[in-house]
Amino acid sequence: MGTEWEYRGELTGMAENSFTIHPGIAEFGGEWYLFYHNAVLTIDGHKGAIGRRSVCVDRLYYNPDGTMKPVVQTKEGIK
C-alpha cells in the first residue's frame, strides 16, 4: 500500500558553509515554506562554522501538476 516515490530532481542546493540542511516543509496561512539551516551566523565576531546551524526559511511554490518548484536559498528569507 502507499504511493510510489519518483525522483524529480533537486529541491534546493547545499546550504552555505554546511554539508547538511535538515529540511522541513510547512504550510501556514495558505503559503508553503521550506525550512532548512546553514552555518553562516556570526556570534560575538566569530564567523559561522560547519557545526553551527542557523535556521532559514524561504517560500516554496508548486507547479499546476503538484510538483514542487526548485527553491533558491536567500540570505533575506521571507518578508
C-alpha positions in Angstrom: 0.0 0.0 0.0 1.0 3.6 -0.3 2.2 5.8 -3.2 5.3 5.2 -5.2 8.1 7.8 -4.9 9.7 9.1 -8.0 12.9 11.2 -8.2 12.1 14.6 -9.8 15.4 16.5 -9.2 16.9 18.6 -6.5 14.6 20.8 -4.5 17.4 23.1 -3.3 21.2 23.0 -3.2 23.6 22.7 -0.4 23.5 25.4 2.2 26.3 27.9 2.7 29.1 26.6 4.9 27.2 23.4 5.7 27.1 19.9 4.3 23.6 19.2 5.6 20.4 21.3 5.6 17.9 19.1 7.5 14.9 20.5 5.5 11.2 20.6 6.6 8.1 21.8 4.7 5.2 23.5 6.4 2.0 25.3 5.3 0.9 28.4 7.2 -1.7 31.0 6.3 -2.2 29.5 2.9 1.5 29.7 2.0 4.1 26.9 1.8 7.6 27.3 3.3 10.9 25.3 3.2 12.8 25.4 6.5 16.4 24.4 6.5 19.7 25.5 8.1 23.0 26.9 7.0 26.2 27.7 9.0 26.8 31.4 8.3 25.7 33.1 11.6 28.3 35.3 13.2 28.3 35.3 17.0 30.4 37.7 19.0 32.6 38.3 16.0 33.2 34.6 15.3 32.3 33.6 11.7 29.9 30.7 11.1 31.2 27.2 11.4 30.2 23.9 9.9 28.8 22.7 13.3 26.8 25.9 13.9 23.3 25.8 12.5 21.3 28.9 11.6 17.6 28.4 10.8 16.5 29.6 7.4 13.1 29.8 5.6 12.1 30.5 2.1 8.8 30.2 0.3 8.0 27.0 -1.6 5.8 27.0 -4.7 4.1 24.2 -6.5 3.6 23.7 -10.2 0.0 23.1 -11.5 0.7 19.4 -11.7 1.6 19.3 -7.9 5.3 19.0 -8.3 7.5 21.4 -6.3 9.4 24.2 -7.9 13.1 24.5 -7.0 13.8 26.7 -4.0 16.5 29.3 -4.3 18.1 29.9 -0.9 18.2 33.5 0.1 20.0 35.5 2.8 16.9 37.6 3.3 14.4 34.8 3.9 10.7 35.7 3.7 9.2 39.2 4.1 
